[in-house]
Amino acid sequence: RFFTAEEDRAGVRVAVIGAKVAQRLFPDTDPVGEVIRIGRVPFEVIGVLIAKGISADGAAEEDDEVVVPINTALRRVFNVDYLRMIYLPGRGRRGGRCYSPRAPSTRVRSTG
């Protein structure tokens, strides 16, 4: 399963891990219900992402991801209560967009 909006709002320490992360950390056991640490913060594994391999643009190994609710990450991992900036991936040479309170629509160079 994936985390809910309520778990995000409440800052619940839950995580959904990629297939490679699951295999690396829990090779002989079901990771659901197990605890991982991000820094010093414990998170309960509530799901495993379906294996995808390398992303379509070749930029990332999606099976190595760990996904946690954004509000939980902000409060419990980064110890902040705001987002400073969000980067959205770009396509081709057009680049992506960077959103922040000071730069609501600034174009950034694509990494792909």
Buried (B, 14 or more C-beta within 10 A) or exposed (E): EEBEEEBBEEEBBBBBBBBBBBBEBBEEEEBBEBEBEBEEBEBEBBBBBEEBEEEEEEEBEBBEBBBBBEBBBBBBBEEEEEEEEEEEBBEEEEBBBBBEEEEEEEEBEBEB
